Amino acid sequence: MSQVANCPTCGSKSKIKEVDGQTDYTAVQDEEAFKKIGQLKKAMEKFKARSEALEKELNELKASL
């Protein structure tokens, strides 16, 4: 993930990148943020589904012992 900091010029949230000792600030656009949030939501849904399946399997194994 990118490093995010406040831009000293405009004060907005910006991605920062250091090139040759100079810090480059690029404003975070709403579209970029929404895209990242969408990716995170999808990843969390996959994790949640996998977690629930493993929990169910664990309960079945406990019950069979």
Backbone bond lengths (Angstrom), bond angles and torsions (degrees), N, CA, C in turn:
res aa  C-N    CA-C-N  psi(-1)  N-CA   C-N-CA  omega(-1)  CA-C   N-CA-C  phi
1 M - - - 1.445 - - 1.523 109.04 -
2 S 1.275 114.55 154.01 1.456 121.15 179.54 1.515 110.90 -76.36
3 Q 1.330 114.92 153.16 1.459 119.26 173.46 1.522 107.32 -82.59
4 V 1.336 115.63 138.60 1.455 120.77 -178.53 1.521 108.41 -121.69
5 A 1.333 115.64 136.68 1.459 121.61 178.38 1.520 108.37 -148.46
6 N 1.325 116.24 168.52 1.461 120.58 175.94 1.527 109.24 -80.19
7 C 1.310 115.88 133.66 1.459 121.43 177.78 1.536 108.93 -71.06
8 P 1.337 118.06 129.81 1.463 119.42 -179.44 1.534 113.08 -69.02
9 T 1.328 118.07 -22.05 1.456 122.02 -178.19 1.525 112.30 -81.19
10 C 1.346 115.47 -53.04 1.464 118.59 -174.66 1.519 113.93 -108.65
11 G 1.343 118.03 -14.35 1.451 121.64 177.96 1.518 115.30 82.38
12 S 1.339 117.36 3.82 1.458 119.62 179.92 1.523 110.49 -85.36
13 K 1.320 115.47 164.02 1.460 120.34 175.80 1.523 107.99 -69.42
14 S 1.323 116.44 132.30 1.457 121.24 -177.10 1.516 110.46 -140.00
15 K 1.335 115.11 148.33 1.452 120.30 171.11 1.522 106.56 -80.02
16 I 1.330 116.54 138.28 1.457 118.57 -179.05 1.521 109.88 -115.21
17 K 1.326 114.70 146.19 1.448 121.99 178.60 1.516 107.50 -143.93
18 E 1.328 116.99 132.05 1.454 120.40 179.05 1.526 109.19 -98.55
19 V 1.341 116.03 124.80 1.454 122.49 178.54 1.519 107.85 -130.79
20 D 1.311 116.24 121.00 1.465 122.24 179.37 1.528 112.45 52.65
21 G 1.308 116.48 40.47 1.460 120.99 177.89 1.514 114.85 80.74
22 Q 1.322 118.28 -3.04 1.460 121.71 178.48 1.523 109.01 -106.19
23 T 1.314 116.39 142.05 1.455 121.61 -179.99 1.521 109.18 -94.93
24 D 1.331 115.00 126.23 1.462 121.50 -179.72 1.530 108.23 -104.93
25 Y 1.320 117.42 124.74 1.466 122.92 179.65 1.528 109.35 -104.15
26 T 1.339 116.49 127.59 1.460 122.01 176.77 1.516 107.86 -123.68
27 A 1.317 117.04 121.90 1.469 121.41 -176.88 1.523 110.78 -61.08
28 V 1.311 115.91 140.26 1.460 121.86 176.87 1.520 107.43 -83.27
29 Q 1.311 115.80 120.73 1.459 120.72 179.99 1.525 109.42 -86.37
30 D 1.307 116.06 151.62 1.458 120.63 179.36 1.523 111.37 -58.05
31 E 1.323 117.56 -38.32 1.459 121.13 -179.47 1.521 110.78 -61.96
32 E 1.327 116.65 -41.36 1.459 120.79 178.50 1.518 110.33 -62.85
33 A 1.316 116.38 -44.51 1.458 120.78 -179.48 1.525 110.35 -63.26
34 F 1.321 118.30 -43.83 1.452 121.57 179.59 1.522 111.30 -64.49
35 K 1.326 116.76 -36.87 1.464 121.05 178.65 1.529 109.72 -65.03
36 K 1.330 117.49 -45.28 1.463 121.64 178.90 1.520 110.94 -64.26
37 I 1.334 117.06 -41.40 1.460 120.71 178.90 1.524 109.89 -62.79
38 G 1.321 117.00 -40.82 1.461 121.19 177.58 1.519 111.49 -61.93
39 Q 1.338 116.72 -42.63 1.459 120.83 178.43 1.527 110.76 -63.49
40 L 1.331 116.42 -41.78 1.459 120.07 179.42 1.528 111.50 -65.52
41 K 1.325 116.63 -39.08 1.468 120.24 179.14 1.523 110.48 -63.60
42 K 1.327 117.33 -42.76 1.464 121.00 178.57 1.522 110.72 -63.14
43 A 1.322 116.70 -43.31 1.464 120.54 179.35 1.525 110.91 -63.25
44 M 1.334 116.86 -40.77 1.462 120.73 179.40 1.530 111.07 -66.40
45 E 1.321 118.01 -37.94 1.461 121.05 178.14 1.527 110.44 -64.04
46 K 1.338 117.31 -41.93 1.464 120.86 177.52 1.525 109.84 -62.19
47 F 1.328 116.62 -45.18 1.457 121.40 179.96 1.522 110.50 -62.61
48 K 1.314 116.57 -42.39 1.463 121.16 -178.95 1.531 110.59 -63.64
49 A 1.332 117.16 -44.13 1.460 121.03 179.71 1.525 110.74 -63.47
50 R 1.320 115.90 -43.25 1.468 120.19 179.55 1.535 110.18 -65.51
51 S 1.299 116.86 -41.64 1.462 121.75 179.56 1.529 110.96 -62.40
52 E 1.314 116.80 -43.76 1.464 120.54 179.59 1.525 111.15 -64.98
53 A 1.339 116.56 -39.11 1.463 119.96 178.52 1.525 110.68 -65.14
54 L 1.318 116.85 -41.47 1.462 120.38 178.79 1.523 111.66 -67.48
55 E 1.328 116.80 -37.80 1.462 120.73 178.05 1.525 110.62 -63.95
56 K 1.333 115.85 -42.30 1.463 120.53 178.83 1.528 109.94 -63.28
57 E 1.327 117.04 -44.27 1.454 121.51 179.10 1.536 110.92 -62.14
58 L 1.319 116.77 -41.52 1.463 121.39 178.17 1.516 111.36 -61.98
59 N 1.323 117.07 -44.06 1.462 121.08 178.62 1.533 111.01 -62.41
60 E 1.332 116.82 -38.77 1.469 120.20 178.32 1.514 110.56 -65.90
61 L 1.327 116.93 -40.26 1.459 120.31 178.55 1.527 111.58 -66.25
62 K 1.325 116.18 -40.32 1.467 120.26 177.75 1.532 110.40 -62.92
63 A 1.325 116.35 -40.08 1.452 120.90 -178.21 1.522 111.55 -68.04
64 S 1.322 117.75 -30.74 1.461 120.60 -177.45 1.529 112.04 -81.11
65 L 1.322 118.11 -12.24 1.471 120.42 179.39 1.455 112.15 -82.22
